[in-house]
Amino acid sequence: MSALGAFDPGDVCAYAQQAAEKAIKAALAYGPGAVPRVHDLRELQCRAEAEIAPHVTDEILVRISAVVADVTRIVMEQEHEQ
């Protein structure tokens, strides 16, 4: 963090890259193959398209959206309690 209490833009980019990487790897963990030990988002995207995309259904997307909404609600409630 900077002296002003705001995140440094470089840190924000690094955290965003890590979040994207973890999200793709989490999805790959559901698939038939091993989770690759790479950090290249383009390579991970290619693997995800080949291994996961054919199996993604509307039902799965609805379930994921519901979980994200629940987690967001819980986090917001916890922030308001503090």
Beta strands, then each sheet from edge to edge (+ up, - down):
end
